[in-house]
């Protein structure tokens, strides 16, 4: 029996940390560490377990002294915090086990980690635990195979304090059928989507609901619609039935743009409780899409597709990239124009980065165009490649895009474009007490003291008269805008007030 401590490193201030927005609702972090909670479910049930998410709690010396073994899982963006935690655990004399995307992608960078349990834990954890009990554990455990998700246990939610988070998380599938050059999803999880059963998903939802969670739930799948037929015939009907007597649960996820081609699928997702999808748009330029093998985005009217999804009742959050070899100086204004016309309020624009293990990384390594390891932060204004247009031109163009789309005037104009298109069957953000407090704090922070106060009041007035049932959504997006602008100021300088 070993006392096991699971540690989740800290996220820096990033686009997706929502640090500044979370203050309006008094939450510590956006999401719990789903991967570690799932790994905890794979551990021997009799072993004592604790979890410290450094984003919501401090890691104390007493925590490390209690533990016989420390499990650390991290993404690339958490590297700095992970290194600090490893050093503390090493000094405490605790066995250190590393896993997750950071360690799987860069196993040679962490010499102080005693054991690396890489790839999918459903396949590599059991051999490690068996060898550990025999007293002869190896340093690295990896697998080229992909697991059946029937082997995946429910997360041990009892290890976290749900009240500290803005959203819970759940995973339905792994893998993506597409082949984008810059993406490491298929390297980690393969091209064939693997799914949990509808019974497993509704069972996990029951656990959350019974534990008192009746708010946002993020389906963390990298492409939720990788198997449309399974969704329409199995999962979504089960979720629609599950939701009939449930109140408050709202789902969001990630999908590909071909969602717009399937009205039936969009309708079923909305009925099941989904109200937002993140979609990798990447670029309005056909040559750049061909270059990065984003074939599912080619030869279509991307702007019309976005509006189709919005009108179905799903908000579109979008990812965009500048710095492809095909990009010219015109791409920056083209990105601005597309984002503003689309009404994609949450627009994550990044400079092209090459994650280890991707086809892009391998190609640029052969061409001698790598500048080291990527930061893992999509919107910090950095890149680990040598772009064809030159670094200075890319940096300057990137700053122009971000300063434009997150200036208060253009950001609030974009909210109005979205609210005109958005057509949910119900107000998916019910006006509860927490949102009342968020409204009050937004009035003070944004409506009285904020540089965006004119745009803020104009938007709320317009929404009350034109789209009153979307008032909570307008407040919510105003708060997000405050966070996004602060992140822009942190990484690329002051945004315009106009």
ABEGO torsion letter per residue (X at the ends): XBBBBBBBBBBBBBAAAGAAAAAAAGBABABBBAAAAAAAAABBAABBBBBBBAAABBBBAAAAAABABBBBBBBAAAAAAAAAAAAAAAAAGBBBBBBEAAAAABAAABAABABBBBEBAAAAAAAAAAAAAAGBBBABBBBABBBBAAABBBBBAAABBAAABABBBBBABBEBABABAABAAAAAAEABBBBBBAAAAAAAAAAAAAAGBBBBBBBABABAAABAAAAAAAAAAAAAAAAAABBGBBBBBBBBAAAAABAAAAAAAAAAGBABBBBBAGBABAAAAAAAGBAAABGBBAAAAAAAAAAAGBBBBBBBBBGBAABBAAAAAAAAAAAAAAGBABBBBBBBBBBBGBAAAAAAAAAGABAEBBAGBAAAGBBABBBAAEAAAAAAAAAAAAAAAABAAAAAAAAAAAAAABBBABBABBBBAAAAAAAAAAAAAAAAABAAAAAAAAAAAAAAAABAAAAAAAAAAAAAAAAAAAAAAAAAEBBBAX
